[in-house]
Protein backbone atom coordinates (compact mmCIF):
# COMPACT_ATOMS: atom_id res chain seq x y z
CA UNK A 1 0.00 0.00 0.00
CA UNK A 2 0.92 3.64 -0.41
CA UNK A 3 0.19 5.56 2.79
CA UNK A 4 0.48 9.28 3.55
CA UNK A 5 1.03 10.36 7.16
CA UNK A 6 0.60 13.89 8.46
CA UNK A 7 2.43 14.29 11.75
CA UNK A 8 4.64 11.38 10.78
CA UNK A 9 7.70 12.67 12.64
CA UNK A 10 6.00 12.49 16.06
CA UNK A 11 6.04 9.60 18.53
CA UNK A 12 3.23 7.59 16.94
CA UNK A 13 4.11 8.59 13.38
CA UNK A 14 7.68 7.31 13.69
CA UNK A 15 6.53 3.99 15.10
CA UNK A 16 3.86 3.60 12.40
CA UNK A 17 6.28 4.51 9.60
CA UNK A 18 8.80 1.95 10.84
CA UNK A 19 6.14 -0.77 10.93
CA UNK A 20 4.86 0.08 7.45
CA UNK A 21 8.35 0.05 5.93
CA UNK A 22 9.14 -3.29 7.55
CA UNK A 23 6.05 -4.73 5.89
CA UNK A 24 7.00 -3.35 2.48
CA UNK A 25 4.53 -0.47 2.24
CA UNK A 26 5.36 2.92 0.70
CA UNK A 27 5.33 5.86 3.12
CA UNK A 28 4.90 9.57 2.43
CA UNK A 29 5.24 11.98 5.36
CA UNK A 30 3.83 15.50 5.20
CA UNK A 31 6.20 17.88 6.97
CA UNK A 32 6.64 21.61 7.51
CA UNK A 33 10.35 21.14 6.79
CA UNK A 34 12.14 20.78 3.47
CA UNK A 35 11.17 18.20 0.88
CA UNK A 36 13.54 15.23 0.67
CA UNK A 37 13.80 11.43 0.79
CA UNK A 38 15.48 9.47 3.57
CA UNK A 39 15.46 5.81 4.62
CA UNK A 40 12.85 5.01 1.99
CA UNK A 41 10.41 7.70 3.14
CA UNK A 42 9.30 10.60 0.94
CA UNK A 43 9.01 13.83 2.97
CA UNK A 44 6.60 16.29 1.32
CA UNK A 45 6.25 19.91 2.44
CA UNK A 46 2.82 21.15 3.54
CA UNK A 47 1.12 23.88 5.59
CA UNK A 48 3.27 26.56 4.00
CA UNK A 49 2.26 29.17 1.44
CA UNK A 50 2.77 27.95 -2.10
CA UNK A 51 3.02 24.25 -1.25
CA UNK A 52 0.90 21.74 -3.17
CA UNK A 53 1.14 18.41 -1.32
CA UNK A 54 -1.85 17.09 -3.24
CA UNK A 55 0.41 16.67 -6.28
CA UNK A 56 2.48 14.09 -4.39
CA UNK A 57 -0.21 12.02 -2.68
CA UNK A 58 -2.30 11.10 -5.71
CA UNK A 59 -3.13 7.36 -5.77
CA UNK A 60 -2.48 6.80 -2.07
CA UNK A 61 -4.43 3.97 -0.44
CA UNK A 62 -4.74 5.55 3.00
CA UNK A 63 -4.24 8.90 4.73
CA UNK A 64 -3.31 9.01 8.42
CA UNK A 65 -3.55 12.38 10.18
CA UNK A 66 -1.59 12.54 13.44
CA UNK A 67 -0.65 16.22 13.23
CA UNK A 68 -0.95 18.48 16.25
CA UNK A 69 1.09 20.18 18.99
CA UNK A 70 1.91 17.75 21.81
CA UNK A 71 -0.17 17.95 24.98
CA UNK A 72 2.85 17.07 27.12
CA UNK A 73 5.57 19.44 25.99
CA UNK A 74 4.75 22.62 27.88
CA UNK A 75 2.59 24.11 30.62
CA UNK A 76 -0.91 24.91 29.36
CA UNK A 77 -0.79 28.67 29.24
CA UNK A 78 -3.53 30.46 27.34
CA UNK A 79 -1.16 30.75 24.36
CA UNK A 80 -0.17 27.07 24.48
CA UNK A 81 -3.78 25.94 24.65
CA UNK A 82 -4.50 28.03 21.57
CA UNK A 83 -1.57 26.36 19.78
CA UNK A 84 -2.85 22.90 20.76
CA UNK A 85 -6.29 23.75 19.39
CA UNK A 86 -5.22 25.61 16.25
CA UNK A 87 -2.64 23.02 15.20
CA UNK A 88 -5.29 20.32 15.09
CA UNK A 89 -7.93 22.40 13.36
CA UNK A 90 -5.57 23.83 10.72
CA UNK A 91 -3.92 20.52 9.87
CA UNK A 92 -7.25 18.70 9.60
CA UNK A 93 -8.68 21.47 7.41
CA UNK A 94 -5.64 21.04 5.15
CA UNK A 95 -6.10 17.25 5.06
CA UNK A 96 -9.70 17.70 3.91
CA UNK A 97 -8.59 20.27 1.30
CA UNK A 98 -6.02 17.81 -0.05
CA UNK A 99 -8.56 15.00 -0.17
CA UNK A 100 -10.99 17.22 -2.07
CA UNK A 101 -8.31 17.96 -4.67
CA UNK A 102 -7.36 14.34 -5.32
CA UNK A 103 -8.74 12.75 -8.46
CA UNK A 104 -8.18 9.27 -7.03
CA UNK A 105 -9.13 9.43 -3.37
CA UNK A 106 -7.80 7.04 -0.72
CA UNK A 107 -10.07 4.34 0.63
CA UNK A 108 -9.66 5.46 4.23
CA UNK A 109 -8.76 8.45 6.40
CA UNK A 110 -7.57 7.57 9.88
CA UNK A 111 -7.62 10.73 12.00
CA UNK A 112 -6.11 11.00 15.45
CA UNK A 113 -8.44 11.74 18.34
CA UNK A 114 -8.38 11.14 22.10
CA UNK A 115 -10.34 9.57 24.96
CA UNK A 116 -10.49 13.08 26.39
CA UNK A 117 -13.73 13.40 24.43
CA UNK A 118 -15.41 11.38 27.21
CA UNK A 119 -16.30 13.13 30.49
CA UNK A 120 -14.09 12.55 33.52
CA UNK A 121 -15.63 9.91 35.77
CA UNK A 122 -14.67 7.35 38.41
CA UNK A 123 -17.79 5.27 37.82
CA UNK A 124 -18.77 5.39 34.13
CA UNK A 125 -17.45 2.94 31.55
CA UNK A 126 -17.22 4.34 28.03
CA UNK A 127 -17.23 2.52 24.69
CA UNK A 128 -17.57 3.85 21.16
CA UNK A 129 -21.34 3.65 21.65
CA UNK A 130 -21.24 6.23 24.46
CA UNK A 131 -22.78 9.58 23.48
CA UNK A 132 -21.54 11.63 26.44
CA UNK A 133 -18.95 14.29 25.57
CA UNK A 134 -16.74 16.33 27.86
CA UNK A 135 -17.08 20.10 27.75
CA UNK A 136 -13.68 20.98 29.26
CA UNK A 137 -10.67 22.10 27.18
CA UNK A 138 -9.67 18.64 25.96
CA UNK A 139 -13.25 17.59 25.31
CA UNK A 140 -13.87 20.69 23.22
CA UNK A 141 -10.65 20.24 21.22
CA UNK A 142 -11.39 16.61 20.42
CA UNK A 143 -15.04 17.21 19.56
CA UNK A 144 -14.16 19.95 17.06
CA UNK A 145 -11.27 17.87 15.73
CA UNK A 146 -13.52 14.91 14.98
CA UNK A 147 -16.17 17.13 13.39
CA UNK A 148 -13.61 18.45 10.90
CA UNK A 149 -12.25 14.98 10.08
CA UNK A 150 -15.73 13.61 9.45
CA UNK A 151 -16.04 15.89 6.43
CA UNK A 152 -14.09 13.17 4.60
CA UNK A 153 -17.17 10.96 4.78
CA UNK A 154 -18.95 13.30 2.35
CA UNK A 155 -16.16 12.56 -0.12
CA UNK A 156 -16.98 8.87 0.02
CA UNK A 157 -13.94 8.07 2.16
CA UNK A 158 -14.19 5.61 5.07
CA UNK A 159 -13.29 7.72 8.09
CA UNK A 160 -11.89 6.36 11.35
CA UNK A 161 -11.40 8.46 14.48
CA UNK A 162 -8.63 6.94 16.60
CA UNK A 163 -9.41 7.93 20.17
CA UNK A 164 -6.02 7.43 21.81
CA UNK A 165 -5.74 6.66 25.49
CA UNK A 166 -2.53 7.38 27.40
CA UNK A 167 0.15 6.08 25.05
CA UNK A 168 3.04 4.39 26.84
CA UNK A 169 6.44 5.18 25.33
CA UNK A 170 9.85 5.27 27.00
CA UNK A 171 10.96 8.83 26.36
CA UNK A 172 7.83 10.69 25.24
CA UNK A 173 4.26 11.24 26.35
CA UNK A 174 3.00 11.01 29.93
CA UNK A 175 4.88 7.86 31.02
CA UNK A 176 8.32 9.43 31.69
CA UNK A 177 6.65 11.93 34.01
CA UNK A 178 5.05 9.06 35.94
CA UNK A 179 8.13 6.83 35.97
CA UNK A 180 10.67 9.45 37.11
CA UNK A 181 9.67 9.45 40.83
CA UNK A 182 10.10 5.65 40.93
CA UNK A 183 13.56 5.92 39.39
CA UNK A 184 14.41 8.40 42.15
CA UNK A 185 13.03 6.05 44.81
CA UNK A 186 10.13 8.32 45.77
CA UNK A 187 7.35 6.79 43.66
CA UNK A 188 3.82 6.51 44.97
CA UNK A 189 0.16 7.16 44.39
CA UNK A 190 -0.60 10.25 42.29
CA UNK A 191 -3.55 12.27 43.57
CA UNK A 192 -6.41 10.22 44.96
CA UNK A 193 -5.25 7.11 43.11
CA UNK A 194 -8.85 6.36 42.16
CA UNK A 195 -8.73 8.10 38.78
CA UNK A 196 -8.80 5.76 35.79
CA UNK A 197 -5.90 5.42 33.36
CA UNK A 198 -6.92 4.05 29.97
CA UNK A 199 -3.56 3.17 28.42
CA UNK A 200 -1.96 1.48 25.41
CA UNK A 201 1.62 0.59 24.42
CA UNK A 202 2.93 2.70 21.52
CA UNK A 203 3.71 -0.45 19.52
CA UNK A 204 0.09 -1.57 19.80
CA UNK A 205 -0.99 1.89 18.66
CA UNK A 206 0.99 1.48 15.42
CA UNK A 207 -0.27 -2.06 14.90
CA UNK A 208 -3.87 -1.00 15.58
CA UNK A 209 -3.59 1.88 13.10
CA UNK A 210 -2.52 -0.56 10.38
CA UNK A 211 -5.27 -2.96 11.48
CA UNK A 212 -7.86 -0.19 11.08
CA UNK A 213 -6.49 0.74 7.66
CA UNK A 214 -6.76 -2.87 6.48
CA UNK A 215 -10.13 -3.66 8.08
CA UNK A 216 -12.84 -2.21 5.84
CA UNK A 217 -15.54 -2.96 8.41
CA UNK A 218 -14.17 -0.41 10.89
CA UNK A 219 -15.22 3.23 10.78
CA UNK A 220 -16.22 6.12 13.02
CA UNK A 221 -14.85 6.44 16.58
CA UNK A 222 -12.45 3.68 17.62
CA UNK A 223 -10.99 3.56 21.13
CA UNK A 224 -7.25 2.92 21.17
CA UNK A 225 -6.85 1.56 24.70
CA UNK A 226 -6.21 -1.86 26.20
CA UNK A 227 -9.09 -3.74 27.86
CA UNK A 228 -6.95 -3.83 31.03
CA UNK A 229 -7.76 -0.30 32.26
CA UNK A 230 -6.21 0.55 35.64
CA UNK A 231 -6.87 3.03 38.42
CA UNK A 232 -3.86 5.27 38.99
CA UNK A 233 -2.93 3.58 42.28
CA UNK A 234 -2.87 0.16 40.58
CA UNK A 235 -0.92 1.61 37.65
CA UNK A 236 1.67 3.04 40.02
CA UNK A 237 2.08 -0.30 41.76
CA UNK A 238 2.55 -1.94 38.36
CA UNK A 239 5.35 0.54 37.55
CA UNK A 240 6.89 -0.18 40.97
CA UNK A 241 6.81 -3.92 40.34
CA UNK A 242 8.16 -3.68 36.79
CA UNK A 243 11.05 -1.38 37.77
CA UNK A 244 11.63 -3.04 41.14
CA UNK A 245 11.33 0.30 42.91
CA UNK A 246 9.36 1.21 46.06
CA UNK A 247 5.80 2.52 45.90
CA UNK A 248 5.32 4.50 49.09
CA UNK A 249 5.30 8.30 48.79
CA UNK A 250 1.98 9.85 47.81
CA UNK A 251 1.97 12.84 45.48
CA UNK A 252 -0.83 15.24 46.56
CA UNK A 253 -3.08 16.65 43.86
CA UNK A 254 -2.32 20.20 44.95
CA UNK A 255 1.42 19.66 44.39
CA UNK A 256 0.88 18.53 40.81
CA UNK A 257 -1.55 21.36 40.12
CA UNK A 258 1.04 23.86 41.32
CA UNK A 259 3.79 22.20 39.28
CA UNK A 260 1.88 21.51 36.06
CA UNK A 261 -1.08 23.87 36.15
CA UNK A 262 -4.11 22.83 34.11
CA UNK A 263 -2.02 20.16 32.36
CA UNK A 264 -2.14 18.15 35.61
CA UNK A 265 -5.55 16.91 34.46
CA UNK A 266 -3.67 14.39 32.28
CA UNK A 267 -2.70 12.38 35.38
CA UNK A 268 -5.12 13.61 38.08
CA UNK A 269 -8.30 12.88 36.15
CA UNK A 270 -9.35 10.12 33.79
CA UNK A 271 -11.95 7.92 32.17
CA UNK A 272 -12.56 4.16 32.02
CA UNK A 273 -12.52 3.60 28.24
CA UNK A 274 -12.87 0.16 26.64
CA UNK A 275 -11.82 -0.68 23.04
CA UNK A 276 -15.05 -2.43 22.09
CA UNK A 277 -14.59 -2.11 18.32
CA UNK A 278 -11.02 -3.41 18.28
CA UNK A 279 -12.00 -6.32 20.51
CA UNK A 280 -15.02 -7.21 18.37
CA UNK A 281 -12.81 -7.08 15.27
CA UNK A 282 -10.40 -9.48 17.06
CA UNK A 283 -7.39 -7.19 17.13
CA UNK A 284 -4.60 -9.00 18.99
CA UNK A 285 -2.74 -6.87 21.51
CA UNK A 286 0.90 -7.58 22.26
CA UNK A 287 0.77 -5.76 25.59
CA UNK A 288 -2.26 -6.14 27.83
CA UNK A 289 -0.36 -6.24 31.13
CA UNK A 290 1.00 -2.93 32.43
CA UNK A 291 4.00 -4.71 33.97
CA UNK A 292 4.81 -6.37 30.65
CA UNK A 293 4.50 -3.06 28.78
CA UNK A 294 6.82 -1.26 31.22
CA UNK A 295 9.39 -4.04 31.13
CA UNK A 296 9.38 -3.98 27.34
CA UNK A 297 9.82 -0.21 27.13
CA UNK A 298 12.68 -0.20 29.63
CA UNK A 299 14.24 -3.46 28.35
CA UNK A 300 13.67 -5.29 31.63
CA UNK A 301 12.88 -8.73 30.23
C-alpha positions, 0 to 999 in steps of 0.5 A, a space after each residue: 500500500 501507499 500511505 500518507 502520514 501527516 504528523 509522521 515525525 512524532 512519537 506515533 508517526 515514527 513507530 507507524 512509519 517503521 512498521 509500514 516500511 518493515 512490511 513493504 509499504 510505501 510511506 509519504 510523510 507530510 512535513 513543515 520542513 524541506 522536501 527530501 527522501 530518507 530511509 525510503 520515506 518521501 518527505 513532502 512539504 505542507 502547511 506553508 504558502 505555495 506548497 501543493 502536497 496534493 500533487 504528491 499524494 495522488 493514488 495513495 491507499 490511505 491517509 493518516 492524520 496525526 498532526 498536532 502540537 503535543 499535549 505534554 511538551 509545555 505548561 498549558 498557558 492560554 497561548 499554548 492551549 490556543 496552539 494545541 487547538 489551532 494546530 489540530 484544526 488547521 492541519 485537519 482542514 488542510 487534510 480535507 482540502 487535499 482529499 478534495 483535490 485528489 482525483 483518485 481518493 484514498 479508501 480510508 482516512 484515519 484521523 487522530 483523536 483522544 479519549 479526552 472526548 469522554 467526560 471525567 468519571 470514576 464510575 462510568 465505563 465508556 465505549 464507542 457507543 457512548 454519546 456523552 462528551 466532555 465540555 472541558 478544554 480537551 473535550 472541546 478540542 477533540 469534539 471539534 477535531 472529529 467534526 472536521 475529520 468527518 467531512 471526509 465521509 462526504 467525499 466517500 472516504 471511510 473515516 476512522 477516528 482513533 481515540 487514543 488513550 494514554 500512550 506508553 512510550 519510553 521517552 515521550 508522552 505522559 509515562 516518563 513523568 510518571 516513571 521518574 519518581 520511581 527511578 528516584 526512589 520516591 514513587 507513589 500514588 498520584 492524587 487520589 489514586 482512584 482516577 482511571 488510566 486508559 492506556 496502550 503501548 505505543 507499539 500496539 498503537 501502530 499495529 492497531 492503526 494498520 489494522 484499522 487501515 486494512 479492516 474495511 468494516 471499521 469506521 467512526 470512533 475507535 478507542 485505542 486503549 487496552 481492555 486492562 484499564 487501571 486506576 492510577 494507584 494500581 498503575 503506580 504499583 505496576 510501575 513499581 513492580 516492573 522497575 523493582 522500585 518502592 511505591 510508598 510516597 503519595 503525590 498530593 493533587 495540589 502539588 501537581 496542580 502547582 507544578 503543572 497547572 491545568 495540564 495536571 488533568 492528564 494524570 489527576 483525572 481520567 476515564 474508564 474507556 474500553 476498546 469495544 470495536 477493536 476487541 469485536 474485530 479481534 485485534 490482537 494486543 501484544 501488551 495487555 499487562 502494564 508490567 509487561 509493557 513497562 518491562 518492554 519499554 525499559 528493556 527489563 525482560 
